[in-house]
Amino acid sequence: MENPAFNRAIRSFVLRQGHLTASQQRAIDEGMPRWGIDYQPQALDLAQAFGREAPKIMEIGFGMGTATAEIAAANPQNDYLGVEVHSPGVGNLCKLIAEQNLSNLRLIRHDAVEVMDNMLPDGCLDGVHIFFPDPWHKKRHNKRRLIQAPFIEKLVKKLKPGGYLHAATDWEDYAIQIMEVFSSNPDLQNSAEGYAPRPDYRPLTKFEARGIRLGHGVWDIVFTRK
Ligand SMILES: C[S@@+](CC[C@H](N)C(=O)[O-])C[C@H]1O[C@@H](n2cnc3c(N)ncnc32)[C@H](O)[C@@H]1O
């Protein structure tokens, strides 16, 4: 693994070793040649990658991919590009794609920041989902948070005018930060008055339902590109 001491970039994730089950490995071996897109620092033709013209929505950090698969299954009219660094999650989502025979989902196993910088043409996306990004809640780790102004400035350029940027978090101070970052971007406008009600397409996760029962909050922040 990379030695962080030699790694100048501050990343939003830490790659953990191992914990890949045999079935996840098999799902990766069988699934990635079919649904995976290799990271390469050159522009990606999304219409070609999905084999059709349809709205394209990128999800950053899909975790185990359960919500991703559910959203793709419920919205066959859209194409979804999932980007995740965590191999067990990539394996799990490959399994879900195979089981449910989903044709509108493609995966990139790589840092979404580099994917955005080096593979996505400007104006290529109709939407971006960032659901429960790592909160990095210790003060000294806050700098690792994915959603910060310079990143969002670049990400907004990848959206078509009218395209949306949807983040959800269960950490109040991260919700406040996201709201500030989105609100201060001159190219974005809020789709709601303040926080948005959870859009129907975002499924309630088990973890979230439990949190809500315990009285914890979840904040959805949905802005569109002007
Ligand atoms: C707290 S988890 C949430 C996962 C999922 N969205 C959910 O709601 O259950 C955040 C995920 O983002 C991924 N992640 C963080 N930074 C990333 C990056 N720069 N590129 C791709 N994935 C990233 C992590 O590997 C992790 O799986």
The ligand as a Tripos MOL2 file, in Angstrom:
@<TRIPOS>MOLECULE
LIG
   27    29     1     0     0
SMALL
NO_CHARGES

@<TRIPOS>ATOM
      1 C1        -19.3970    6.2800    4.4200 C.3       1 LIG1
      2 S1        -19.3110    5.3960    2.9090 S.3       1 LIG1
      3 C2        -20.9660    5.5410    2.2680 C.3       1 LIG1
      4 C3        -21.2660    4.5280    1.2200 C.3       1 LIG1
      5 C4        -22.6400    4.5990    0.5550 C.3       1 LIG1
      6 N1        -22.8090    5.7890   -0.2620 N.3       1 LIG1
      7 C5        -23.7580    4.5020    1.5730 C.2       1 LIG1
      8 O1        -24.5650    5.4190    1.6610 O.co2     1 LIG1
      9 O2        -23.8090    3.4790    2.2890 O.co2     1 LIG1
     10 C6        -18.3670    6.4620    1.8360 C.3       1 LIG1
     11 C7        -17.7630    5.7140    0.6530 C.3       1 LIG1
     12 O3        -17.1270    6.6430   -0.2080 O.3       1 LIG1
     13 C8        -15.9720    6.0290   -0.7510 C.3       1 LIG1
     14 N2        -15.0730    7.1090   -1.1940 N.ar      1 LIG1
     15 C9        -14.5520    8.0960   -0.4240 C.ar      1 LIG1
     16 N3        -13.8050    8.9210   -1.1630 N.ar      1 LIG1
     17 C10       -13.8720    8.4510   -2.4440 C.ar      1 LIG1
     18 C11       -13.2860    8.8780   -3.6660 C.ar      1 LIG1
     19 N4        -12.5070    9.9620   -3.7130 N.pl3     1 LIG1
     20 N5        -13.5360    8.1620   -4.7730 N.ar      1 LIG1
     21 C12       -14.3330    7.0660   -4.7320 C.ar      1 LIG1
     22 N6        -14.9090    6.6120   -3.5970 N.ar      1 LIG1
     23 C13       -14.6770    7.2910   -2.4710 C.ar      1 LIG1
     24 C14       -15.4260    5.2040    0.3910 C.3       1 LIG1
     25 O4        -14.6100    4.1530   -0.0770 O.3       1 LIG1
     26 C15       -16.7090    4.6910    1.0500 C.3       1 LIG1
     27 O5        -17.0860    3.4380    0.5410 O.3       1 LIG1
@<TRIPOS>BOND
     1     1     2 1
     2     2     3 1
     3     2    10 1
     4     3     4 1
     5     4     5 1
     6     5     6 1
     7     5     7 1
     8     7     8 2
     9     7     9 1
    10    10    11 1
    11    11    12 1
    12    11    26 1
    13    12    13 1
    14    13    14 1
    15    13    24 1
    16    14    15 ar
    17    14    23 ar
    18    15    16 ar
    19    16    17 ar
    20    17    18 ar
    21    17    23 ar
    22    18    19 1
    23    18    20 ar
    24    20    21 ar
    25    21    22 ar
    26    22    23 ar
    27    24    25 1
    28    24    26 1
    29    26    27 1
@<TRIPOS>SUBSTRUCTURE
     1 LIG1         1 GROUP 0 **** ****
